[in-house]
């Protein structure tokens, strides 16, 4: 998975600048991001503090890990069911 150029702290800092009244167009140009990226960040991180953003990242990582475990176990279960169904 690609690691982004900006940390959660930097993203929240940029969003706080926008909330303080800086023009979005200027912020995007200044930081080298597209308007779509800015609005995606705003949708995801609006109103968050740095600690909350870090916790969100941890929960997303844990959720991804758990989904992988469930997928592996489901595959194992299906394989065992297939083997049992083929037994005489």
C-alpha positions as CSV (number, residue, x, y, z in Angstrom):
1,X,0.0,0.0,0.0
2,X,1.4,3.4,-1.0
3,X,2.3,5.7,1.9
4,X,1.1,9.2,1.3
5,X,3.3,12.3,1.2
6,X,1.4,14.0,4.0
7,X,1.0,12.8,7.6
8,X,-2.2,13.2,9.5
9,X,-0.8,16.2,11.4
10,X,0.0,18.0,8.1
11,X,-3.4,17.2,6.6
12,X,-5.2,18.5,9.7
13,X,-3.0,21.6,9.7
14,X,-3.9,22.3,6.1
15,X,-7.6,21.9,6.8
16,X,-7.4,24.2,9.9
17,X,-5.8,26.8,7.7
18,X,-8.8,26.5,5.4
19,X,-11.2,26.8,8.3
20,X,-9.3,29.9,9.4
21,X,-10.2,31.6,6.1
22,X,-7.4,30.9,3.7
23,X,-8.6,30.3,0.2
24,X,-8.8,26.7,-0.9
25,X,-7.2,27.4,-4.3
26,X,-4.2,29.1,-2.6
27,X,-3.7,26.3,-0.1
28,X,-3.8,23.6,-2.9
29,X,-1.2,25.5,-4.9
30,X,1.0,26.1,-1.9
31,X,1.0,22.5,-0.8
32,X,1.0,20.9,-4.3
33,X,-2.3,19.1,-4.0
34,X,-5.3,18.9,-6.2
35,X,-8.7,20.3,-5.3
36,X,-10.0,16.7,-5.3
37,X,-7.4,15.6,-2.8
38,X,-8.2,18.6,-0.5
39,X,-12.0,17.9,-0.6
40,X,-11.3,14.1,0.0
41,X,-9.2,15.1,3.1
42,X,-11.9,17.5,4.3
43,X,-14.5,14.8,3.9
44,X,-12.4,12.3,5.9
45,X,-10.8,14.6,8.5
46,X,-13.1,17.5,9.0
47,X,-13.3,18.5,12.7
48,X,-10.7,16.0,13.9
49,X,-7.8,16.6,16.1
50,X,-4.4,14.9,15.5
51,X,-5.0,12.3,18.2
52,X,-8.4,11.3,16.7
53,X,-6.9,11.0,13.3
54,X,-4.1,8.7,14.6
55,X,-6.8,6.6,16.3
56,X,-8.8,6.4,13.1
57,X,-5.7,5.2,11.2
58,X,-5.1,2.5,13.9
59,X,-8.7,1.3,13.7
60,X,-8.5,1.2,9.9
61,X,-5.3,-0.9,10.0
62,X,-6.9,-3.3,12.6
63,X,-10.0,-3.6,10.5
64,X,-7.9,-4.4,7.4
65,X,-6.0,-7.1,9.4
66,X,-9.2,-8.6,10.8
67,X,-10.8,-8.8,7.3
68,X,-7.7,-10.6,6.0
69,X,-8.0,-13.1,8.9
70,X,-11.7,-13.7,8.2
71,X,-11.0,-14.2,4.5
72,X,-8.3,-16.7,5.2
73,X,-10.5,-18.7,7.7
74,X,-13.4,-18.7,5.3
75,X,-11.2,-20.1,2.5
76,X,-9.9,-22.8,4.9
77,X,-13.5,-23.6,5.9
78,X,-14.6,-23.9,2.3
79,X,-11.7,-26.2,1.5
80,X,-12.4,-28.5,4.5
81,X,-16.1,-28.6,3.6
82,X,-15.2,-29.6,0.1
83,X,-12.9,-32.4,1.3
84,X,-15.5,-33.7,3.8
85,X,-18.1,-33.8,1.0
86,X,-15.8,-35.9,-1.2
87,X,-15.2,-38.6,1.5
88,X,-17.1,-41.9,1.1
